[in-house]
């Protein structure tokens, strides 16, 4: 595949991801503007109960850096509102002042600082000890906004530049504060920002679609061409058209495997950028298959290249089969001891594209999740908040590789039986992934094909591990 097409696909996919993010953000802001405001135009929190046996409740320092000269839209973000009432109905005080003035006012006076006010959690406090009684708050000249009296009290403040703190007390400065508090904010910027994000999402989406279409335009090369994606059809009859190769180095360093995970961090960074691109392109390919029955050659080659790169990094750092540092490349490399090939089909089933990844592949997903195959972090991590671990974490493959590493550390030898089993597990995993990524219609076999040489590779063309 031409580098220009790769660049178009990568840039287009990145813009597509950006477009989805902008669309989600803009839609959320417009939705909040339309549904979450009260009659006065405030976006408000629920009432929360706060209490302390000391003299006052204060917020943590609120640092607002809004200095933008005289440009009022930035200097004045909006209006903050704080509603407070004592549970016993007595007079309550609520005020806002600079954090330095609040610290000076309550110096030597016991009070609690509210350090966690998040919805759905109990409020958490940090005690500030002291022995001096508090002076009446309303008599202080430090407040930029305040409200005091019995019943519900409402403070409104035009948000401005500075470092601020909120104080809630009994109006008579007596200890033992028990209040219900709600915080709100009104701004005229939310809707324009939301509309701006939606416009940006539209523009980014259109440019992304154009770049992806240019990068994935029809390629008249024969499907059997040896390019970034796959090689020609296997010469071994009945072999699965996804071939995973790995040759065990006869001379491995005893201790290098302990730091390989660190050495491959540059690869992990690059792959972390490539895999979202591959996901977006797989969706594009799925739509194309649904309407044309063909997997775009450019997308196929790029996605196989990302899988190949992932396998090489996995083989080096986690399977521990070689000490040769993996190349920064999507292309096949017969000289490197690990490689991956997927045969690009002439046509694919239009209907299967709707059920292969999530329904038909489900039994295999359960099995390979136990294996912890080399691609498992990428396949599952993004969908679970990105907290997966590269190369399958502590799955069966990880446990076997760790055992092999310990044996290697003390004996200088990688047990051949463990290597053969790990290769079989990895081969199963990558076959499933290629099927779920819509690259083939042939259902992956429920079997281990252990050893470094894939059974679909002719003996004279392989490097048996």
ZASE-927159 format. One record per atom (N, C-alpha, C): z, x, y; residue in one letter. Coordinates in steps of 0.05 Angstrom, whole numbers, plus 32768, in hexadecimal, padded with zeros to 4 digits. Example, Ala and Ser with C-alpha at 12.3 -4.5 7.8 and 13.67 -1.06 7.14 Angstrom:
<sites>
809C81087F8EA809C80F67FA6A809C81087FBEA808E81017FD3S808F81117FEBS809D81028001S
</sites>
This chain:
<sites>
800080117FE8X800080008000X800080128019X7FF0800B802CX7FEE801B8044X8008801B8054X800F80328060X802880338070X8028801E8086X801080188092X800F800580A7X80187FE9809EX80107FE28085X80187FC8807BX80367FC88075X80407FDE806BX805D7FDF8067X806C7FDB8081X80627FE98096X806F7FE780B0X806E7FCA80BAX80577FBD80B7X80557FA180C0X80687F8F80B1X806A7F928097X807C7F828087X80997F87808EX80A17FA08091X80BD7FA78097X80C47F9B80B3X80B47FA180C7X80BA7F9780E2X80BA7F7880E3X80A67F6C80D5X80A57F4F80D4X80BE7F4380C7X80C77F4F80B1X80DE7F4580A3X80F87F4880B4X80FA7F5F80C1X81117F6380D3X81127F4E80E9X80FA7F4980F4X80F97F348109X80FF7F1880FDX80F77F1480E4X80FD7EFA80D7X811B7EF780D4X81297F0C80CBX81467F0B80C8X81537F0680E4X81497F1480F8X81537F108113X814E7EF4811DX81377EE98116X81307ECD811EX81447EBA8112X814A7EBD80F8X815D7EAB80EBX81787EAD80F8X81817EC580FFX819B7EC9810CX819B7EBB8127X81867EBF8137X81847EB38151X81847E94814FX81757E8A813BX81737E6E8137X818F7E628130X819D7E70811EX81B87E668117X81CB7E66812FX81CA7E7D813EX81DC7E7F8155X81D57E6A816BX81BB7E688171X81B37E558185X81B97E38817DX81B37E328164X81B97E17815AX81D77E10815BX81E77E248154X82047E208155X820E7E1B8171X82047E2B8184X820D7E2781A0X82047E0C81ACX81EB7E0581A6X81E17DEB81B0X81F17DD481A2X81F77DD78188X82067DC3817AX82227DC08185X822F7DD7818BX824A7DD68197X82497DC881B2X82357DCF81C2X82337DC381DDX82307DA581DBX82217D9C81C6X821B7D7F81C4X82327D6F81B8X82437D7C81A7X82567D6C8198X82737D73819CX82797D8B81A6X82957D9481A6X82A27D9381C1X82967D8781D6X82A37D8681F0X82B27D6C81F3X82C87D6E8203X82D67D558209X82CB7D488222X82D87D33822CX82CE7D248243X82CC7D36825DX82DD7D4A825FX82DC7D5C8276X82CA7D748272X82BC7D75825BX82A97D8B8257X82B67DA4824BX82CF7DA28241X82DC7DB98235X82D87DBA8217X82D57DD2820DX82D67DD881F0X82F37DDF81EBX83017DCF81DBX831E7DD281D9X83277DD681BDX833C7DE581BAX83497DE9819FX835B7DD18199X83647DCF8180X83787DBB8179X83937DC48185X83A57DB18187X83C07DB88190X83CE7DC8817BX83DB7DDE8183X83EA7DEF8171X84077DF0817AX84197DF18166X84367DF2816CX843E7E0F816EX844C7E168183X84567E318187X84747E2F818EX84837E428184X84A07E41818BX84AC7E5D8189X84C17E608198X84D07E798198X84ED7E7381A1X84FF7E838197X851C7E8181A0X85207E9181B9X850C7EA081C2X850F7EB181DAX85087EA181F3X85037EB08209X84FF7EA38223X84E27E9B8228X84CF7EA7821AX84B37EA28222X84A07EA8820AX84897E9C820CX84737EA281FAX845C7EAD820CX84507EC48203X843A7ECF8212X84237ED58200X840B7ED6820BX83F47EDE81FCX83F17EFC81FCX83E17F0681EAX83D97F2281ECX83C87F268205X83C47F3E820EX83B47F438226X83987F3A8222X838D7F2B8235X83717F218234X83617F318247X83507F43823DX83417F56824EX83257F4A8253X83207F43826CX83067F388273X82F87F4B8286X82E27F57827DX82D37F69828EX82BA7F5B8297X82BB7F4D82ADX82A57F3D82B7X82987F4782D0X829F7F6082D7X82957F6B82F0X82777F6D82F0X826A7F5C8300X824D7F5C8302X82457F58831FX82537F658331X824D7F62834DX82527F468356X823E7F3B8364X82417F1F836FX82317F0B835FX82297F138347X82197F008337X822C7EEC832AX822E7ED58336X82437EC2832FX82417EB88312X82297EB48306X82297EAA82EAX82387EBC82D7X82397ED682DDX82487EE882CCX82657EEB82D4X82697EEC82EFX82847EEF82F8X82957ED682F2X82897EBF82F2X82987EA682ECX828D7E9A82D2X82997EA182BCX828F7E9782A2X82957E7A829FX82AA7E7082AAX82B27E5482A7X82CF7E5082ADX82D97E3982A4X82F47E3182AAX83047E308290X831B7E3D8290X832E7E3C8279X83427E26827FX834B7E198269X835F7E04826BX83747E088256X838D7E06825EX83A37E08824BX83B57DEF824FX83B97DE18239X83CA7DC9823AX83E37DCF822AX83FA7DC98235X84137DCF8228X84277DB8822DX84387DB38219X844D7D9F821CX84657DA7820AX847D7DA38215X84957DA98204X84997D9381F0X84A27D9A81D9X84A67D8681C4X84BC7D7281CBX84D07D7C81DBX84E57D6981E3X84DF7D5A81FCX84C77D5E8207X84BF7D50821FX84C97D5C8239X84D87D728238X84E27D7F8250X84CD7D8D8260X84D57D988277X84C27DA68288X84B97DC0827CX849F7DC5827DX84937DDC8272X84837DEB8287X84817E058284X84717E168297X845C7E248287X84447E258293X842E7E358288X84207E43829FX841B7E5D829DX840F7E6C82B2X83FE7E8382A8X83EC7E8C82B9X83DB7EA382B4X83DF7EB882CAX83E37ED182C2X83E67EE782D5X83DA7F0082C9X83D87F1582D8X83CF7F2E82CCX83E37F3782B8X83DA7F4582A4X83EC7F4E828EX84017F618299X83FB7F7082AEX840E7F8282BAX84247F7282C8X841D7F5D82D6X84317F4D82E4X84437F3E82D0X84377F3582BAX84477F2782A6X845A7F3B8299X84517F538293X84637F678287X847A7F6E829AX84747F7082B4X848A7F7682C7X849D7F5E82C9X84937F4682C9X84A47F2E82CBX84B77F2B82B4X84AD7F31829CX84BD7F2D8283X84C97F478279X84C87F5C8289X84D47F768280X84F27F72827CX84FB7F7A8265X85187F77825FX85207F5B8255X850D7F488254X85137F2D824BX85067F288230X85157F1E821DX850A7F198202X84F57F038204X84DE7F0981F7X84C97EF581F5X84B77EFC81DDX84A77EE981D5X84957EEC81BEX84787EEC81C8X84697F0081BDX844D7F0181C3X843D7EF481ACX842D7EE181B2X841D7ED4819DX84057EE68196X84057EF0817DX83F07F038175X83DB7EF68163X83E07EDE815AX83CC7ED08149X83CE7EB3814FX83B87EA8815AX83B77E8C8162X839F7E7E8155X83957E8A813FX837C7E808133X83817E658125X836C7E558125X836D7E3B8118X83717E3E80FAX83827E2C80EFX83877E2C80D2X839C7E3F80C9X83A87E4F80DCX83BD7E6180D5X83D57E5C80E5X83EC7E6380DAX84057E6180EAX84047E7780FFX840E7E708117X840F7E84812CX84217E9A8124X841A7EB3812CX842A7ECA8127X84337ED68142X844B7EE18142X84577EEB815BX84607F088158X84607F16816FX846C7F308170X84847F2F8184X849C7F34817AX84B47F32818BX84B67F49819EX84BA7F4381B8X84BF7F5781CDX84DC7F5481D5X84EE7F6581CBX850B7F6181CFX85137F6681ECX852A7F5B81F3X85367F5F820EX85507F508210X855F7F568225X85797F498228X857C7F3A8242X85697F3E8255X856C7F32826FX85617F15826EX856E7F02827CX85647EE7827EX854B7EE6828EX853A7ED3828AX85217ED08299X85267EC182B3X85187ECA82C8X85187EBB82E1X85057EA382DEX850A7E8F82EFX84F97E7782EEX84DC7E7E82F3X84CA7E7782E1X84AE7E8082E4X84A07E7682FDX84A47E5D8304X84957E51831AX849B7E5F8335X84B27E6C8336X84BA7E7A834FX84AC7E958352X849E7E9E833EX84917EB8833FX84767EB5834EX846E7ECB835CX84567ECA836CX843F7ED9835EX843F7EDA8344X842C7EEA8335X84157ED98329X84177EBF8329X84057EAE8319X83EB7EA98328X83D57EAC831AX83BB7EA48325X83B57E87831FX83C37E7C830CX83C27E5F8306X83DB7E5882F7X83E67E4082FDX83FF7E3882EFX84017E1982EFX84127E0F82DDX84197DF382DCX84357DF182D2X84457DDE82DDX84617DDC82D6X846A7DC082DAX847B7DB682C7X84867D9C82C9X848B7D8F82AEX84967D7782ADX849B7D6A8294X84817D5E8288X84827D58826EX846B7D4C8261X84547D5F825EX843C7D54825BX84247D658257X841D7D738271X84197D8D8270X84117D9D8287X83F67DAA8281X83E47DAA8295X83C97DB58292X83C47DCA82A7X83BC7DE1829EX83B57DF782AFX83977DFC82ADX838A7DFE82C4X836D7E0582C5X836A7E1E82D6X83587E3082CCX83557E4A82D9X83387E5282D7X832C7E5982EEX83117E6482EEX83127E8182E4X83077E8582CDX83087E9F82BFX82FC7EB582D1X830B7ECB82D4X83027EE182E6X83087EFC82D9X82FE7F1082E5X83007F2B82DBX831D7F3482DCX83267F4482C8X83417F4E82C8X834D7F4E82ACX83667F5682AAX83757F558291X838D7F428295X838D7F2D8286X839F7F16828BX83B17F118273X83C67F018279X83D87EF78264X83E17EDB826BX83E47ECB8256X83EE7EAF8259X840B7EAF8252X841B7EA08262X84387E9D825EX843F7E80825BX844E7E788247X84597E5D8243X84777E5F8241X84857E508252X84A37E518252X84AE7E358257X84C87E328253X84D67E1B825EX84D77E1F827DX84D27E09828BX84D17E0B82A9X84EB7E1582B5X85017E1082A7X851B7E1982B2X85227E3582A7X85107E428299X85137E5D828FX85297E60827BX85307E4A826DX85447E4B8258X85377E55823EX85457E62822DX853A7E6B8213X85357E548200X85247E5981ECX851E7E4481D8X85067E3481E1X84EE7E3F81DDX84D57E3281E6X84C87E2681CEX84C37E0C81CEX84B47DFE81B8X84A07DEC81C5X84867DF481C2X84717DE681D1X84597DE081BEX84487DCD81C7X842E7DC981BBX84197DD181CFX84067DE281C7X83F37DEE81D9X83D77DEA81CFX83C47DE481E1X83A87DE381DBX83997DF481F0X83847E0281E8X83757E1381FAX83587E0981FAX834D7E078212X83317DFE8215X83227E0F8228X83077E0C8228X82F67E1C8239X82DD7E0C8240X82D67E0D825AX82BE7DFF8263X82AB7E138271X82927E128268X827F7E258273X82637E188274X82547E218287X82387E188289X82247E2A827CX822E7E3F826FX821C7E538263X82157E4E8246X82257E3D8238X82217E3A821CX82067E2F8215X81FE7E198222X81E47E0D821DX81CC7E1F8224X81CC7E2C823BX81B67E3E8241X81B47E55822DX81CB7E608225X81CB7E768211X81BF7E6C81F7X81C87E5481EEX81BE7E4881D5X81A07E4481D6X81967E3981EDX81797E3481EFX816A7E4F81EFX81767E6381FDX81697E7D81FEX81677E8981E2X817C7E8681D2X817B7E9081B6X81667E8281A6X81647E6881A9X81507E59819BX81337E6181A3X812F7E6681BCX81157E7081C5X81107E8B81B9X81247E9D81BAX81217EB781AEX811B7EB58190X81287EA28182X81237E9F8166X81077E968161X80FC7E848172X80E17E7B816EX80CD7E918172X80D17EA18188X80BF7EB7818DX80C07ECC8176X80D97ED4816EX80DC7EE78159X80D07EDD813FX80D37EC38139X80C87EB78121X80AA7EB88121X809D7EB18138X80807EB28139X80757ECE8135X80827EE18143X80797EFD8140X807D7F068124X80947EFF8118X809A7F0780FCX80857EFC80E9X807E7EE280EDX806A7ED680DBX804F7EE480DEX80477EEB80F6X802E7EF880FBX802E7F1480EDX80437F2380F1X80457F3E80E5X80457F3C80C6X80547F2980BBX80557F27809EX803A7F1E8093X802C7F0C80A1X80127F038098X7FFE7F1B8098X7FFF7F2B80AEX7FED7F4280B0X7FF47F56809AX800E7F5B8095X80157F6E8080X80107F658064X80117F4A8060X800E7F3F8045X7FF27F338040X7FDF7F398052X7FC57F2D804FX7FB97F368034X7FA77F26802BX7F9C7F298010X7F927F45800BX7F9A7F507FF4X7F917F6B7FECX7F7F7F687FD4X7F677F727FD6X7F537F6E7FC0X7F557F847FABX7F697F967FADX7F6D7FAA7F98X7F727F9C7F7DX7F6A7FA77F67X7F717F9C7F4DX7F8F7F9C7F49X7F997F897F3BX7FB67F877F36X7FC07F9F7F27X7FAE7FAC7F18X7FB87FC27F07X7FB97FDC7F16X7FB27FDC7F30X7FB27FF57F40X7FCD80027F40X7FCD801C7F3FX7FE7802B7F40X7FED80317F5DX7FFF80217F69X800680257F85X802480257F87X802E801E7F9FX804B801E7FA3X8059800C7F90X804C7FF57F89X80597FE27F78X805A7FE97F5BX80457FE37F4CX80467FE77F2FX802E7FF67F25X802F7FFE7F0DX8018800B7F00X80087FF67EF1X7FF57FFF7EE1X7FE57FED7ED2X7FF57FE07EBCX7FEA7FCD7EADX7FF87FBF7E98X80017FD27E83X80187FCD7E76X80227FE07E61X800F7FE07E4AX800C7FF87E3EX7FFA7FFB7E27X80087FF37E0EX80227FEE7E0EX80317FE67DF7X80317FC77DF5X80257FBD7DE1X80217FA07DDEX803C7F927DDCX80407F7C7DEBX80587F6C7DEAX806E7F767DFBX806B7F8D7E09X80807F987E19X80847F887E33X809C7F877E3DX80A17F797E56X80957F887E6EX80887F7A7E81X80797F887E96X808B7F937EACX80A47F977EA8X80B67FA67EBAX80C07FBE7EABX80BA7FD67EB4X80C07FEE7EA5X80D380007EB5X80EA80067EA9X80FF80167EB5X810180307EA5X80FE80467EB3X80FF80607EA6X811680717EB1X812380807EA0X813880937EA8X813B80A97E94X813780C27E9DX813980D97E8BX815380E87E91X816480EA7E7DX817E80F77E80X817A81157E83X818481217E99X8183813E7E9DX8193814C7E88X818881607E7BX8198816F7E67X81AF817F7E72X81AB81887E8BX81C081987E99X81CA81897EB1X81E2817E7EAFX81EE816F7EC5X8207817E7ECFX820B817D7EE9X822381897EF4X823C81797EEBX825181877EE5X826981797EDBX827681687EF1X827681737F0AX828681657F1EX827681587F34X825C815C7F35X824C81517F4BX824D81337F4CX825081267F35X825081097F35X826780FD7F45X827C810C7F49X829381037F59X828C80FD7F76X8278810B7F80X827181087F9CX825580FC7FA1X824780F57F8BX822C80EA7F8EX822C80D17F9FX824080C07F9CX824280A77FABX824180AE7FC9X824D80C57FD1X824D80CD7FEDX823280D87FF5X822580E77FE3X820C80F47FE9X81F680DF7FEDX81F880C87FE0X81E280B47FE3X81E680A17FFAX81FB80A5800AX81FF80928020X81E7808F8032X81D780A48038X81BF80A08048X81AC808C803AX81A9808E8020X8198807C8011X81A3805F8013X81BE805C8011X81CA80428012X81C48035802DX81C680448042X81C0803A805DX81A3802F805EX8190803F8054X817480378055X8170801E8044X817C801E802CX81788007801AX81867FEE8026X819B7FF18034X81A87FDA8041X81967FCE8056X81847FDD8061X81707FD28074X81587FC78065X81517FD3804EX81397FCA8040X813D7FB18030X81557FAD8025X81597F958014X81577F7B8023X81627F78803BX815D7F5F8049X813F7F5A804EX81307F708053X81137F6D8056X81077F63803CX81107F6E8025X81057F66800CX810C7F488006X81237F40800EX812B7F23800AX81197F11801AX81147F188033X81037F078044X80E67F068038X80DD7F1E8030X80C17F1F8025X80BF7F10800BX80D47F0F7FFBX80D47F007FE2X80D17EE27FE8X80DF7ED97FFDX80DC7EBD8005X80BF7EB7800EX80B47ECA801EX80987EC78026X80867EC6800EX808A7ED87FFBX807A7ED97FE2X807D7EBF7FD3X80967EB47FD1X809A7E9B7FC3X80897E847FCEX80897E827FE9X80787E6D7FF5X805B7E727FF0X80527E8B7FF1X80367E927FEBX802F7E8A7FCEX80417E917FBBX803C7E8A7F9FX803A7E6C7F9CX804B7E5E7FA9X804C7E407FA7X80317E347FAEX80247E407FC2X800B7E347FCBX7FF27E417FC0X7FF47E5A7FB8X7FDC7E697FAFX7FDE7E737F93X7FF67E747F87X7FF97E7F7F6CX7FF77E9D7F6BX7FF77EAB7F82X7FF57EC87F83X800C7ED47F93X80167EEB7F89X802A7EFA7F97X801C7F0E7FA9X801F7F0D7FC4X80117F207FD5X80157F3D7FCDX7FFF7F4C7FCAX80017F677FBFX80127F797FD0X80107F777FEBX801F7F887FFCX803D7F847FF9X80457F6A7FF8X80617F637FF5X806B7F6C7FDAX805B7F687FC5X80627F707FAAX80687F8E7FA9X80557F9E7FB4X80597FBB7FB4X80727FC47FC3X80777FB77FDAX808F7FBF7FE9X80A87FB87FDAX80A97FA07FCFX80C27F977FC1X80C77FA87FA8X80B27FAE7F9AX80B67FC07F82X80BF7FDB7F8BX80B47FE57FA2X80BD7FFF7FACX80DA7FFF7FB3X80E57FE97FBFX81017FE87FC5X81127FE87FACX81097FD97F97X81177FD97F7EX81177FF57F71X80FF80027F73X80FD801D7F68X811080317F76X8111802F7F90X812380417FA0X8140803B7F98X814780227F95X8162801B7F8DX816980267F72X815580257F5FX815A802F7F44X815E804D7F44X814F805C7F54X815280797F55X816D80807F5FX817680737F75X819180787F80X81A680727F6CX81A3805B7F5EX81B680537F49X81B780677F33X81A080707F2AX819E80837F13X81AC809E7F1BX81A980A77F33X81B580C07F3CX81D380BD7F41X81DB80A97F4FX81F780A87F59X820A80987F47X81FF80857F37X821180737F29X820C80737F0BX81F380757F02X81EE807A7EE6X81F380977EDFX81F180A97EF3X81F880C57EF0X81E580D47EDEX81CC80CA7EDCX81B980D67EC9X81AB80EF7ED2X81AC80F57EECX819F810D7EF6X81AE81187F0EX81AA81327F13X81B5813F7F2BX81A081437F40X8188813B7F3AX8172813D7F4EX817581277F63X8176812F7F7CX817A811B7F92X816281097F93X816680EF7F95X814F80DC7F96X813F80DF7FAFX812580DB7FADX811480DC7FC5X811780C37FD6X811280C77FF0X811180B08003X80F580A48002X80EF80957FEDX80D4808C7FE9X80D380727FD9X80BF80617FE0X80BA80497FD1X80A6804D7FBAX809880637FBBX808180677FA9X808980717F8EX8078806D7F79X807E80787F5FX807E80977F60X808E80A37F4FX809080C07F4EX809480C87F31X807F80D17F24X808180D97F08X809380F17F03X809781017F18X80A881197F16X80C681137F17X80CD80FD7F23X80EA80F77F25X80F380EA7F0BX810B80F07F01X811480E77EE7X811A80C97EE5X811780BA7EFAX811C809D7EF9X8105808F7F08X80FB807A7EFDX80E5806C7F0AX80E5804F7F00X80D7803E7F0FX80D580217F09X80B980187F0EX80AD80097EFCX80937FFD7F00X80947FDF7EF9X80867FD07F09X80827FB37F04X80657FAD7F06X80597FA17EF1X803D7F9A7EF2X80397F817F04X80277F847F17X80217F6D7F28X800E7F5A7F1AX80167F417F17X80057F2D7F08X7FEE7F237F1AX7FD97F1B7F0CX7FC27F107F1BX7FCA7EF57F27X7FD77EE47F17X7FE07ECA7F21X7FFC7EC47F16X800A7EB27F24X80257EAA7F1CX80267E8B7F1DX80397E807F0DX803C7E637F0DX80477E597F28X803A7E457F32X80437E3A7F4CX805E7E2B7F49X80617E1D7F32X80797E0D7F2FX80927E1D7F28X808E7E337F18X80A57E437F10X80B37E507F28X80A47E557F3DX80B07E637F54X80C87E537F5FX80C97E397F5AX80DF7E297F65X80F87E2B7F54X80F67E347F3BX810E7E327F2AX81147E4D7F1CX81037E617F1FX81097E7A7F10X81237E877F19X81267E8B7F33X813C7E9C7F3DX81577E917F38X815B7E777F3BX81767E6C7F3AX817C7E5C7F21X81687E507F14X816D7E3F7EFDX81667E4E7EE3X814D7E557EE0X81447E627EC7X81527E7D7EC2X81577E8C7ED8X81637EA67ED5X81817EA57ED2X818D7E8D7ED4X81AA7E8B7ED5X81B87E977EBDX81AF7E927EA4X81BC7EA07E8DX81BC7EBE7E90X81A67EC97E99X81A47EE67E9DX81B77EEF7EB3X81B87EE07EC9X81CA7EE87EDFX81E77EEB7ED5X81F07ED97EC4X820B7EDB7EB9X820E7EF57EAAX81FA7EFB7E9AX81FC7F147E8AX81FB7F2D7E9BX81E87F2E7EADX81E67F477EBDX81FD7F4A7ED1X82097F337ED8X82217F367EE9X82377F447EDAX82397F407EC0X824C7F4F7EB0X82447F6D7EAEX822A7F717EABX82207F8D7EAAX82267F9C7EC4X82227F8E7EDBX82247F9C7EF4X820D7FAF7EF8X81F47FA57EF5X81DD7FB57EF6X81D97FC27F11X81C67FD57F12X81C37FE57F2AX81BB7FD67F43X81AF7FBE7F40X81A87FAF7F57X81BC7F997F5EX81D27F977F4EX81E47F807F50X81F07F7E7F6CX81F77F947F78X82037F937F93X81F07F857FA6X81D67F8D7FA4X81C37F817FB7X81BD7F647FB1X81BC7F5D7F97X81B57F427F8FX81CC7F2E7F96X81E57F377F93X81FB7F257F97X820A7F2A7FB1X820B7F437FBBX821C7F4A7FD2X82157F3A7FEBX81FA7F377FF0X81F37F298009X81FB7F0C8008X81FA7F007FF1X82017EE47FF0X821F7EDF7FF0X822F7EF47FEBX824C7EF07FEAX825A7EFE8002X824B7EFF8018X82587F0B8030X82567F298031X82457F358020X82417F528022X82587F628017X826A7F568007X82817F667FFEX827C7F707FE1X82637F707FD7X825D7F7B7FBDX825E7F9A7FBEX825A7FA67FA8X825A7FC37FA6X82407FCD7F9BX82367FE27FA7X821C7FED7F9EX821D7FF57F80X82087FEF7F72X82057FF67F56X82187FE87F44X82217FD07F4CX822F7FBF7F39X824D7FC37F37X82587FD57F47X82757FD87F48X82817FDD7F2CX82947FCD7F24X82A47FD37F0CX82997FC37EF4X827F7FBC7EF3X82747FAF7EDCX82737FC27EC5X82687FB87EAEX82667FC77E96X82587FE27E9AX82427FE17EAAX82337FFA7EAFX8245800D7EBEX825480047ED2X826580157EE1X827B80227ED0X828680127EBDX829B801D7EABX828F80327E99X8277802D7E8DX826B80407E7CX8264805A7E8AX825980577EA3X8252806F7EB2X826B807F7EB9X828180727EBFX829A80807EC4X82A4808F7EACX82A280837E95X82AA80917E7CX829880A97E78X827D80A67E7CX826B80BC7E79X827180D27E8DX827880CA7EA6X827F80DF7EB9X829880EF7EB2X82AC80E17EA7X82C480F07E9FX82BE81037E88X82AE80F97E74X82A6810B7E5EX829681237E69X8284811D7E7CX827481337E88X828681477E96X829A813D7EA3X82AC814F7EB2X82BA81637EA0X82C2815A7E88X82D2816B7E76X82C1817A7E62X82AA816F7E5BX829A817C7E46X827F81877E50X8276817E7E67X825C81877E71X824581787E64X824A81637E55X823681537E48X823881367E4EX822181297E53X8220810C7E57X821B81007E3BX822D80F07E30X822880E47E16X820E80D57E14X81FD80DD7E02X81E280D07DFFX81E580B37DF9X81F880AC7DE8X81FA808F7DE0X8201807E7DF8X821380887E09X821A80787E21X820280767E34X81F3808C7E37X81DC808C7E48X81C780777E3EX81C280777E24X81AF80647E19X81B880477E1EX81D180427E1AX81DB80277E1EX81DA801F7E3CX81E180317E4EX81E0802B7E6AX81C380257E73X81B080357E69X819480307E6FX818B80157E65X8194800D7E4DX818D7FF27E43X81977FDC7E55X81B07FDF7E5EX81BC7FCB7E70X81AE7FCA7E8BX81A87FE17E96X81997FE27EAFX817D7FD67EACX81707FDC7E96X81557FD17E91X81557FB37E90X81697FA87E82X816C7F8B7E81X81707F807E9DX81817F8D7EACX81877F837EC7X816E7F837ED9X815F7F987ED9X81487F997EEBX81327F867EE2X812F7F817EC8X811C7F6D7EC0X81237F527ECBX813C7F4B7EC9X81457F317ED3X81407F2F7EF1X81467F457EFFX81437F447F1CX81257F417F24X81147F4F7F16X80F77F4C7F1CX80EE7F307F17X80F87F237F01X80F17F077EFBX80FB7EF57F11X81157EF87F18X81207EE77F2DX81147EEC7F48X81097F047F4DX80FB7F0A7F66X80DE7F017F65X80D77EF07F51X80BD7EE27F50X80A67EF57F49X80AC7F0D7F3EX80967F207F39X80887F1B7F1FX80957F0E7F0CX80897F087EF2X80917EEC7EE9X807F7EE17ED8X80857EC77ECCX80917EC97EB0X808D7EE17EA3X80977EE47E88X80B67EE57E89X80C27ED57E78X80E07ED37E78X80EB7EED7E6DX80FF7EF97E7AX810A7F127E70X81177F0F7E54X81137F227E43X811F7F207E28X813D7F247E28X814B7F167E16X81687F1A7E13X816C7F317DFFX81677F497E08X816B7F5F7DF6X816F7F797E06X817C7F8C7DF9X817F7FA77E04X81697FB87DF9X815C7FC67E0AX81497FDB7E02X81547FF57E0CX816680017DFCX817580187E05X816380317E06X816D80467E14X8160805F7E15X815180637E2FX814A807C7E34X813D80827E4EX812180797E50X811280777E39X80F6806E7E39X80F480517E36X80E680437E48X80E280277E45X80CE80227E2FX80D3800E7E1EX80C180097E07X80A580017E10X80A27FF97E2AX80877FF37E33X8077800B7E3DX808380237E3CX8076803B7E45X806C804B7E2DX805280537E2EX804880647E18X8058807D7E16X805C80877DFDX806D809E7DF9X806280B67E08X804780BA7E07X803C80D27E14X803F80D17E32X804580B97E3EX804780B77E5BX806480B67E64X807780BA7E52X809380B67E59X80A280D07E57X80BA80CF7E62X80CE80E47E60X80E580D97E52X80E780DC7E39X80FE80D07E2AX811780DF7E30X812D80CF7E37X814680DA7E3FX815780E27E27X
</sites>
